[in-house]
Amino acid sequence: MTRRLIIAGELDAAGGTDLHHSVLDQLRRHQPRLIEIDARGLISLDAAGVAALLLCRGDARQMECQLTVVNPHHRTRQAFLEAGLTHRSINERAGFY
């Protein structure tokens, strides 16, 4: 089963906390094999947002779930790369290899 979360705007400490809670909720309720985070509307990402994504990825792995980021906005694409969110955690459809 795949679950999809859509994020838009800015991902900072407050948004990262909300995202983390959403991911935990999906993991507990649905035990998916894959969670896709659609980031096409995410135009700003700070260090706290990156930390939240890494935390979400770690929690997903503990539940044997893959977490991927799809459709990153051109403004945030580089931040995902610099954070080390490689092809293992960012879907190849988004242009990351």
C-alpha atoms as a printed R data frame, in Angstrom:
   type eleno elety resid chain resno      x      y       z
1  ATOM     1    CA   MET     A     1  0.000  0.000   0.000
2  ATOM     2    CA   THR     A     2  1.207  3.499  -0.852
3  ATOM     3    CA   ARG     A     3  0.235  6.648   1.034
4  ATOM     4    CA   ARG     A     4  0.814 10.136  -0.363
5  ATOM     5    CA   LEU     A     5  1.295 13.325   1.617
6  ATOM     6    CA   ILE     A     6  1.312 16.705  -0.115
7  ATOM     7    CA   ILE     A     7  3.397 19.528   1.322
8  ATOM     8    CA   ALA     A     8  3.414 23.122   0.114
9  ATOM     9    CA   GLY     A     9  4.760 26.512   1.089
10 ATOM    10    CA   GLU     A    10  7.615 26.429   3.571
11 ATOM    11    CA   LEU     A    11  8.986 23.525   5.575
12 ATOM    12    CA   ASP     A    12 10.513 24.858   8.781
13 ATOM    13    CA   ALA     A    13 10.479 23.717  12.430
14 ATOM    14    CA   ALA     A    14  6.711 24.107  12.858
15 ATOM    15    CA   GLY     A    15  5.880 22.532   9.493
16 ATOM    16    CA   GLY     A    16  8.441 19.807  10.093
17 ATOM    17    CA   THR     A    17  6.737 18.861  13.346
18 ATOM    18    CA   ASP     A    18  3.397 18.677  11.552
19 ATOM    19    CA   LEU     A    19  4.911 16.572   8.763
20 ATOM    20    CA   HIS     A    20  6.515 14.208  11.266
21 ATOM    21    CA   HIS     A    21  3.189 13.736  13.066
22 ATOM    22    CA   SER     A    22  1.467 13.046   9.739
23 ATOM    23    CA   VAL     A    23  4.064 10.459   8.754
24 ATOM    24    CA   LEU     A    24  3.830  8.752  12.158
25 ATOM    25    CA   ASP     A    25  0.048  8.699  11.842
26 ATOM    26    CA   GLN     A    26  0.265  7.045   8.423
27 ATOM    27    CA   LEU     A    27  2.762  4.484   9.700
28 ATOM    28    CA   ARG     A    28  0.615  3.584  12.708
29 ATOM    29    CA   ARG     A    29 -2.782  3.521  11.006
30 ATOM    30    CA   HIS     A    30 -1.964  2.020   7.631
31 ATOM    31    CA   GLN     A    31  1.478  0.353   7.862
32 ATOM    32    CA   PRO     A    32  2.244  1.277   4.235
33 ATOM    33    CA   ARG     A    33  5.168 -0.076   2.258
34 ATOM    34    CA   LEU     A    34  5.714  3.339   0.673
35 ATOM    35    CA   ILE     A    35  5.008  6.926   1.697
36 ATOM    36    CA   GLU     A    36  5.370  9.483  -1.061
37 ATOM    37    CA   ILE     A    37  5.818 13.105  -0.066
38 ATOM    38    CA   ASP     A    38  4.738 15.256  -2.992
39 ATOM    39    CA   ALA     A    39  6.822 18.420  -2.747
40 ATOM    40    CA   ARG     A    40  5.813 20.232  -5.948
41 ATOM    41    CA   GLY     A    41  4.383 23.111  -3.909
42 ATOM    42    CA   LEU     A    42  7.242 23.279  -1.406
43 ATOM    43    CA   ILE     A    43  9.091 26.494  -2.254
44 ATOM    44    CA   SER     A    44 11.226 26.903   0.874
45 ATOM    45    CA   LEU     A    45 13.095 24.401   3.022
46 ATOM    46    CA   ASP     A    46 15.344 25.197   5.977
47 ATOM    47    CA   ALA     A    47 17.606 23.047   8.150
48 ATOM    48    CA   ALA     A    48 14.753 22.152  10.512
49 ATOM    49    CA   GLY     A    49 12.673 21.018   7.530
50 ATOM    50    CA   VAL     A    50 15.496 18.828   6.257
51 ATOM    51    CA   ALA     A    51 15.936 17.397   9.769
52 ATOM    52    CA   ALA     A    52 12.211 16.591   9.886
53 ATOM    53    CA   LEU     A    53 12.408 14.759   6.555
54 ATOM    54    CA   LEU     A    54 15.396 12.740   7.770
55 ATOM    55    CA   LEU     A    55 13.534 11.897  10.974
56 ATOM    56    CA   CYS     A    56 10.507 10.799   8.951
57 ATOM    57    CA   ARG     A    57 12.717  8.636   6.742
58 ATOM    58    CA   GLY     A    58 14.255  6.991   9.813
59 ATOM    59    CA   ASP     A    59 10.863  6.267  11.351
60 ATOM    60    CA   ALA     A    60  9.621  4.831   8.065
61 ATOM    61    CA   ARG     A    61 12.645  2.547   7.806
62 ATOM    62    CA   GLN     A    62 11.978  1.208  11.302
63 ATOM    63    CA   MET     A    63  8.520  0.202  10.085
64 ATOM    64    CA   GLU     A    64  9.961 -1.362   6.900
65 ATOM    65    CA   CYS     A    65  8.476  1.427   4.822
66 ATOM    66    CA   GLN     A    66 10.210  3.424   2.113
67 ATOM    67    CA   LEU     A    67  9.782  7.184   2.214
68 ATOM    68    CA   THR     A    68 10.236  9.059  -1.056
69 ATOM    69    CA   VAL     A    69  9.992 12.693  -2.055
70 ATOM    70    CA   VAL     A    70  8.448 13.205  -5.486
71 ATOM    71    CA   ASN     A    71  8.059 16.229  -7.733
72 ATOM    72    CA   PRO     A    72 10.397 18.576  -5.845
73 ATOM    73    CA   HIS     A    73 10.010 22.233  -6.747
74 ATOM    74    CA   HIS     A    74 13.030 23.677  -8.546
75 ATOM    75    CA   ARG     A    75 13.681 25.967  -5.544
76 ATOM    76    CA   THR     A    76 14.086 23.047  -3.134
77 ATOM    77    CA   ARG     A    77 15.680 20.407  -5.374
78 ATOM    78    CA   GLN     A    78 19.244 21.435  -4.477
79 ATOM    79    CA   ALA     A    79 18.510 21.347  -0.740
80 ATOM    80    CA   PHE     A    80 17.384 17.727  -1.060
81 ATOM    81    CA   LEU     A    81 20.603 16.855  -2.861
82 ATOM    82    CA   GLU     A    82 22.816 18.682  -0.373
83 ATOM    83    CA   ALA     A    83 21.071 16.957   2.526
84 ATOM    84    CA   GLY     A    84 22.092 13.585   1.132
85 ATOM    85    CA   LEU     A    85 18.544 12.594   0.260
86 ATOM    86    CA   THR     A    86 19.681 10.542  -2.718
87 ATOM    87    CA   HIS     A    87 17.869  8.190  -5.059
88 ATOM    88    CA   ARG     A    88 17.146  5.921  -2.115
89 ATOM    89    CA   SER     A    89 14.804  8.492  -0.652
90 ATOM    90    CA   ILE     A    90 13.906 10.676  -3.616
91 ATOM    91    CA   ASN     A    91 11.988  9.091  -6.439
92 ATOM    92    CA   GLU     A    92 13.793  8.811  -9.766
93 ATOM    93    CA   ARG     A    93 10.708 10.214 -11.510
94 ATOM    94    CA   ALA     A    94 11.694 13.553 -10.038
95 ATOM    95    CA   GLY     A    95 14.960 13.520 -11.935
96 ATOM    96    CA   PHE     A    96 17.323 12.377  -9.183
97 ATOM    97    CA   TYR     A    97 19.713  9.518  -9.927
